[in-house]
Amino acid sequence: MEQSPESPVVKVLEPQKTSWVALGGLIVVLLVVAGGAYYLSSTMPSTESIEAQVQALETQGDSTEPEAIEADLAAQSPEKFEEDFDAAFAELDASLAE
């Protein structure tokens, strides 16, 4: 009996084919991330609005005494409060409408 030397088996790797499903999924994910970034950037409040709110908070006292709270409330007229309240809701409605 003759024994033949075993020939080494060499596997030839074939180039991998790009999966179109995976590529399409990647594109969809990138579009969703880009859309989310655009949405968040468009709904951020303006710096003027933030600065006005900070300034309004700085003018208030930080005391929890009832007299100090009443003085803060008296310093802001009901009309001004309603204007600020309506402006805040108008800004919210505008951001939700986009």
MIFITOR-661118 format. One record per atom (N, C-alpha, C, CB): residue in one letter; atom name; x, y, z. Coordinates in Angstrom, 3 decimals. Last residue first. Glycine has a CB too. Layout:
BEGIN
 residu atome        x        y        z
      a    CA        X        Y        Z
...
# end
This chain:
BEGIN
 residu atome        x        y        z
      e     N  -43.632   73.436   13.798
      e    CA  -42.589   73.235   12.780
      e     C  -42.385   71.795   12.478
      e    CB  -41.287   73.837   13.216
      a     N  -45.338   73.505   15.927
      a    CA  -45.933   73.573   14.604
      a     C  -44.910   73.281   13.503
      a    CB  -46.557   74.940   14.388
      l     N  -43.764   73.640   18.172
      l    CA  -44.455   72.381   17.913
      l     C  -45.036   72.343   16.501
      l    CB  -45.565   72.167   18.941
      s     N  -42.909   76.267   18.096
      s    CA  -41.902   75.212   17.983
      s     C  -42.553   73.854   17.687
      s    CB  -41.072   75.131   19.275
      a     N  -45.312   77.624   18.389
      a    CA  -44.540   77.801   17.155
      a     C  -43.519   76.686   16.992
      a    CB  -43.836   79.166   17.148
      d     N  -46.049   76.831   20.981
      d    CA  -46.897   76.459   19.832
      d     C  -46.130   76.570   18.524
      d    CB  -48.150   77.347   19.774
      l     N  -43.966   78.094   22.405
      l    CA  -44.132   76.637   22.447
      l     C  -44.965   76.164   21.254
      l    CB  -44.800   76.203   23.776
      e     N  -44.497   80.756   21.853
      e    CA  -43.215   80.188   21.440
      e     C  -43.284   78.670   21.420
      e    CB  -42.091   80.654   22.372
      a     N  -46.996   80.956   23.060
      a    CA  -46.883   81.208   21.619
      a     C  -45.577   80.616   21.088
      a    CB  -46.950   82.734   21.317
      f     N  -46.298   80.477   25.727
      f    CA  -47.148   79.517   25.025
      f     C  -47.093   79.712   23.511
      f    CB  -48.587   79.639   25.510
      a     N  -44.745   82.782   26.182
      a    CA  -44.144   81.449   26.360
      a     C  -44.978   80.392   25.630
      a    CB  -44.028   81.093   27.873
      a     N  -46.616   84.778   25.769
      a    CA  -45.455   84.701   24.873
      a     C  -44.795   83.330   24.968
      a    CB  -44.433   85.808   25.211
      d     N  -48.351   84.312   27.913
      d    CA  -48.838   84.149   26.545
      d     C  -47.686   84.019   25.556
      d    CB  -49.728   85.327   26.156
      f     N  -46.556   84.939   30.013
      f    CA  -47.186   83.616   29.945
      f     C  -47.671   83.328   28.525
      f    CB  -48.364   83.523   30.943
      d     N  -45.983   87.606   29.512
      d    CA  -44.895   86.621   29.519
      d     C  -45.444   85.203   29.344
      d    CB  -44.086   86.720   30.832
      e     N  -48.594   88.643   29.781
      e    CA  -47.856   88.800   28.528
      e     C  -46.729   87.768   28.429
      e    CB  -47.284   90.228   28.416
      e     N  -49.137   87.996   32.456
      e    CA  -49.953   87.399   31.385
      e     C  -49.260   87.508   30.029
      e    CB  -51.330   88.079   31.322
      f     N  -47.207   89.616   33.701
      f    CA  -47.182   88.172   33.891
      f     C  -47.961   87.470   32.776
      f    CB  -47.763   87.801   35.268
      k     N  -48.093   92.134   32.936
      k    CA  -46.771   91.687   32.494
      k     C  -46.664   90.165   32.620
      k    CB  -45.652   92.381   33.319
      e     N  -50.547   92.156   34.276
      e    CA  -50.525   92.278   32.829
      e     C  -49.195   91.772   32.266
      e    CB  -50.764   93.735   32.411
      p     N  -49.813   92.031   36.962
      p    CA  -50.523   90.895   36.360
      p     C  -50.507   90.945   34.831
      p    CB  -51.965   90.861   36.854
      s     N  -46.439   93.214   37.488
      s    CA  -47.866   93.442   37.303
      s     C  -48.529   92.211   36.699
      s    CB  -48.105   94.669   36.413
      q     N  -44.140   92.650   39.910
      q    CA  -44.522   92.243   38.559
      q     C  -46.029   92.396   38.428
      q    CB  -44.076   90.773   38.253
      a     N  -44.066   93.469   42.501
      a    CA  -43.167   94.141   41.560
      a     C  -43.498   93.785   40.117
      a    CB  -41.716   93.778   41.863
      a     N  -45.715   91.714   43.800
      a    CA  -46.206   93.077   43.597
      a     C  -45.343   93.828   42.583
      a    CB  -46.235   93.837   44.929
      l     N  -44.065   89.492   43.917
      l    CA  -45.298   89.427   43.139
      l     C  -45.839   90.819   42.835
      l    CB  -46.347   88.612   43.882
      d     N  -42.086   90.451   45.631
      d    CA  -41.729   90.033   44.274
      d     C  -42.954   89.977   43.374
      d    CB  -41.038   88.670   44.299
      a     N  -43.643   90.881   47.912
      a    CA  -42.981   92.030   47.278
      a     C  -42.572   91.680   45.845
      a    CB  -41.735   92.470   48.101
      e     N  -44.392   88.276   48.509
      e    CA  -45.427   89.239   48.139
      e     C  -44.828   90.458   47.461
      e    CB  -46.222   89.665   49.367
      i     N  -41.858   87.307   49.195
      i    CA  -42.568   86.733   48.045
      i     C  -43.657   87.684   47.577
      i    CB  -43.177   85.357   48.403
      a     N  -41.353   88.803   51.456
      a    CA  -40.467   88.944   50.298
      a     C  -41.140   88.391   49.040
      a    CB  -39.124   88.218   50.550
      e     N  -43.369   87.895   53.170
      e    CA  -43.325   89.316   52.802
      e     C  -42.471   89.529   51.558
      e    CB  -42.777   90.160   53.966
      p     N  -42.754   85.154   53.507
      p    CA  -43.974   85.563   52.786
      p     C  -43.948   87.027   52.345
      p    CB  -45.191   85.327   53.661
      e     N  -39.413   84.152   52.829
      e    CA  -40.350   84.818   53.732
      e     C  -41.573   85.284   52.944
      e    CB  -39.670   86.018   54.452
      t     N  -37.452   83.198   51.317
      t    CA  -38.684   82.411   51.344
      t     C  -39.704   82.990   52.325
      t    CB  -38.374   80.962   51.713
      s     N  -35.401   85.118   49.121
      s    CA  -35.945   84.851   50.441
      s     C  -37.228   84.031   50.320
      s    CB  -36.209   86.168   51.196
      d     N  -34.306   86.038   46.875
      d    CA  -34.201   84.603   47.114
      d     C  -34.729   84.212   48.490
      d    CB  -32.760   84.158   46.969
      g     N  -36.015   88.304   44.636
      g    CA  -35.298   87.979   45.857
      g     C  -35.257   86.473   46.055
      g    CB  -35.946   88.662   47.066
      q     N  -35.494   88.921   41.156
      q    CA  -36.307   88.428   42.258
      q     C  -35.417   88.168   43.469
      q    CB  -37.068   87.143   41.850
      t     N  -33.662   89.489   39.240
      t    CA  -34.283   90.628   39.911
      t     C  -35.150   90.194   41.083
      t    CB  -35.114   91.425   38.926
      e     N  -32.972   87.033   38.197
      e    CA  -31.985   87.732   39.017
      e     C  -32.596   88.906   39.776
      e    CB  -30.842   88.222   38.148
      l     N  -35.170   86.364   36.647
      l    CA  -34.918   85.604   37.868
      l     C  -33.928   86.314   38.786
      l    CB  -34.399   84.218   37.522
      a     N  -34.859   88.173   34.569
      a    CA  -36.066   88.244   35.393
      a     C  -35.857   87.484   36.703
      a    CB  -37.283   87.674   34.626
      q     N  -32.450   87.266   33.492
      q    CA  -32.518   88.608   34.061
      q     C  -33.744   88.749   34.975
      q    CB  -32.560   89.663   32.937
      v     N  -33.278   84.772   32.555
      v    CA  -32.249   84.850   33.598
      v     C  -32.290   86.213   34.273
      v    CB  -30.844   84.588   33.004
      q     N  -35.099   85.555   30.584
      q    CA  -35.553   84.761   31.721
      q     C  -34.553   84.819   32.870
      q    CB  -35.782   83.313   31.298
      a     N  -33.414   86.924   28.841
      a    CA  -34.523   87.644   29.472
      a     C  -35.030   86.879   30.691
      a    CB  -35.672   87.866   28.462
      e     N  -31.722   84.839   28.011
      e    CA  -31.163   85.967   28.759
      e     C  -32.259   86.755   29.478
      e    CB  -30.381   86.894   27.818
      i     N  -33.570   83.253   26.619
      i    CA  -32.905   82.715   27.816
      i     C  -32.352   83.848   28.663
      i    CB  -31.769   81.739   27.425
      s     N  -34.244   84.980   24.537
      s    CA  -35.272   84.477   25.435
      s     C  -34.657   83.965   26.734
      s    CB  -36.076   83.369   24.756
      e     N  -31.788   85.289   23.289
      e    CA  -32.459   86.467   23.850
      e     C  -33.512   86.038   24.865
      e    CB  -33.107   87.316   22.729
      t     N  -31.221   82.758   22.365
      t    CA  -30.411   83.271   23.465
      t     C  -31.050   84.509   24.086
      t    CB  -28.997   83.597   22.978
      s     N  -34.136   80.689   21.808
      s    CA  -33.162   81.694   21.392
      s     C  -32.406   82.224   22.604
      s    CB  -33.855   82.849   20.640
      p     N  -34.393   77.156   22.395
      p    CA  -34.829   78.535   22.602
      p     C  -33.724   79.514   22.214
      p    CB  -35.245   78.755   24.065
      m     N  -34.398   74.684   19.833
      m    CA  -33.708   75.289   20.976
      m     C  -34.193   76.722   21.151
      m    CB  -32.159   75.251   20.784
      t     N  -35.441   73.595   17.581
      t    CA  -36.360   73.816   18.693
      t     C  -35.679   74.411   19.918
      t    CB  -37.024   72.522   19.069
      s     N  -33.396   73.226   15.753
      s    CA  -34.446   74.196   15.413
      s     C  -35.391   74.472   16.577
      s    CB  -35.244   73.699   14.225
      s     N  -31.844   71.265   16.897
      s    CA  -31.254   72.590   16.709
      s     C  -32.320   73.636   16.393
      s    CB  -30.214   72.552   15.590
      l     N  -33.607   69.106   16.829
      l    CA  -33.187   69.658   18.119
      l     C  -32.582   71.044   17.969
      l    CB  -32.185   68.730   18.789
      y     N  -33.811   68.735   14.032
      y    CA  -34.995   69.050   14.832
      y     C  -34.594   69.685   16.159
      y    CB  -35.832   67.782   15.082
      y     N  -31.154   68.074   13.355
      y    CA  -31.784   69.272   12.795
      y     C  -32.993   69.693   13.627
      y    CB  -32.206   69.024   11.336
      a     N  -30.878   65.689   14.782
      a    CA  -29.996   66.825   15.087
      a     C  -30.591   68.123   14.552
      a    CB  -28.589   66.600   14.491
      g     N  -32.824   64.126   13.490
      g    CA  -32.949   64.438   14.918
      g     C  -32.095   65.615   15.315
      g    CB  -32.574   63.240   15.756
      g     N  -31.688   63.979   10.916
      g    CA  -32.995   64.619   11.120
      g     C  -33.219   64.994   12.571
      g    CB  -34.115   63.702   10.653
      a     N  -29.346   62.542   11.509
      a    CA  -29.252   63.887   10.954
      a     C  -30.569   64.647   11.134
      a    CB  -28.873   63.825    9.467
      v     N  -30.499   60.128   12.399
      v    CA  -29.647   60.905   13.303
      v     C  -29.531   62.352   12.812
      v    CB  -28.241   60.260   13.414
      v     N  -31.818   59.349   10.050
      v    CA  -32.593   59.583   11.275
      v     C  -31.779   60.425   12.255
      v    CB  -33.005   58.237   11.933
      l     N  -29.657   59.015    8.293
      l    CA  -30.680   60.027    8.010
      l     C  -31.509   60.355    9.247
      l    CB  -31.596   59.551    6.887
      l     N  -28.309   56.877    9.554
      l    CA  -27.649   58.180    9.419
      l     C  -28.649   59.294    9.122
      l    CB  -26.596   58.125    8.315
      v     N  -30.267   54.874    9.246
      v    CA  -29.859   55.306   10.593
      v     C  -29.191   56.671   10.530
      v    CB  -28.902   54.275   11.236
      v     N  -30.308   54.662    6.441
      v    CA  -31.521   55.060    7.159
      v     C  -31.166   55.570    8.553
      v    CB  -32.511   53.876    7.256
      i     N  -27.703   53.752    5.962
      i    CA  -28.129   55.041    5.417
      i     C  -29.368   55.546    6.140
      i    CB  -28.405   54.927    3.909
      l     N  -27.816   51.270    7.225
      l    CA  -26.871   52.286    7.693
      l     C  -27.268   53.665    7.202
      l    CB  -25.452   51.956    7.230
      g     N  -29.711   49.976    5.625
      g    CA  -29.990   50.223    7.043
      g     C  -29.081   51.291    7.614
      g    CB  -29.840   48.942    7.845
      g     N  -28.285   49.827    3.217
      g    CA  -29.518   50.615    3.288
      g     C  -29.892   50.942    4.719
      g    CB  -30.661   49.874    2.619
      l     N  -26.256   48.081    4.036
      l    CA  -25.913   49.421    3.572
      l     C  -27.137   50.338    3.627
      l    CB  -25.347   49.366    2.140
      a     N  -27.764   45.811    4.604
      a    CA  -26.986   46.454    5.667
      a     C  -26.621   47.881    5.287
      a    CB  -25.716   45.651    5.965
      v     N  -28.785   45.309    2.053
      v    CA  -29.707   45.541    3.171
      v     C  -28.977   46.261    4.301
      v    CB  -30.307   44.201    3.681
      w     N  -26.613   44.788    0.530
      w    CA  -27.366   46.014    0.249
      w     C  -28.345   46.336    1.371
      w    CB  -28.119   45.883   -1.076
      s     N  -23.585   43.651    1.513
      s    CA  -25.007   43.420    1.694
      s     C  -25.742   44.741    1.496
      s    CB  -25.306   42.815    3.098
      t     N  -20.999   43.012   -0.637
      t    CA  -21.612   43.998    0.240
      t     C  -23.106   43.722    0.310
      t    CB  -21.332   45.447   -0.257
      k     N  -19.308   39.975   -0.559
      k    CA  -20.232   40.835   -1.265
      k     C  -20.871   41.776   -0.252
      k    CB  -21.306   40.006   -2.027
      q     N  -15.891   39.334   -0.153
      q    CA  -17.236   39.406    0.421
      q     C  -18.086   40.373   -0.380
      q    CB  -17.183   39.836    1.901
      p     N  -13.968   37.314   -2.302
      p    CA  -14.288   38.654   -1.787
      p     C  -15.729   38.686   -1.287
      p    CB  -14.071   39.736   -2.886
      e     N  -13.078   34.132   -1.005
      e    CA  -13.741   34.921   -2.027
      e     C  -14.016   36.306   -1.465
      e    CB  -15.050   34.240   -2.503
      l     N  -10.160   32.496   -0.260
      l    CA  -11.225   33.359    0.232
      l     C  -11.797   34.168   -0.924
      l    CB  -10.707   34.293    1.350
      v     N   -9.382   29.235   -0.671
      v    CA   -9.285   30.533   -1.308
      v     C  -10.479   31.354   -0.837
      v    CB   -9.246   30.410   -2.874
      k     N   -7.696   27.056    1.297
      k    CA   -9.005   27.640    1.004
      k     C   -8.786   29.025    0.423
      k    CB   -9.906   27.704    2.282
      v     N   -5.786   24.370    0.657
      v    CA   -5.749   25.830    0.750
      v     C   -7.122   26.346    0.371
      v    CB   -4.636   26.446   -0.171
      v     N   -4.555   21.573    2.000
      v    CA   -5.780   22.156    1.467
      v     C   -5.723   23.659    1.703
      v    CB   -7.053   21.523    2.129
      p     N   -1.686   19.790    1.057
      p    CA   -2.315   20.798    1.921
      p     C   -3.527   21.411    1.221
      p    CB   -1.298   21.906    2.303
      s     N   -1.951   16.371    0.408
      s    CA   -1.675   17.699   -0.115
      s     C   -2.367   18.718    0.782
      s    CB   -2.149   17.836   -1.596
      e     N   -0.386   13.760    1.978
      e    CA   -1.583   14.589    1.892
      e     C   -1.198   15.967    1.369
      e    CB   -2.286   14.699    3.273
      p     N    1.326   11.346    0.098
      p    CA    1.374   12.471    1.032
      p     C    0.131   13.346    0.844
      p    CB    2.673   13.309    0.825
      s     N   -0.007    8.163   -0.014
      s    CA    0.308    9.399   -0.727
      s     C    0.370   10.527    0.282
      s    CB   -0.744    9.702   -1.840
      q     N    1.186    5.062    0.467
      q    CA    0.583    6.209    1.133
      q     C    0.983    7.457    0.371
      q    CB    1.019    6.299    2.631
      e     N    0.452    2.017   -0.880
      e    CA    1.194    3.255   -0.990
      e     C    0.449    4.360   -0.270
      e    CB    1.428    3.624   -2.456
      m     N    0.808   -1.150    0.000
      m    CA    0.000    0.000    0.000
      m     C    0.872    1.240    0.000
      m    CB   -0.931   -0.017    1.168
# end
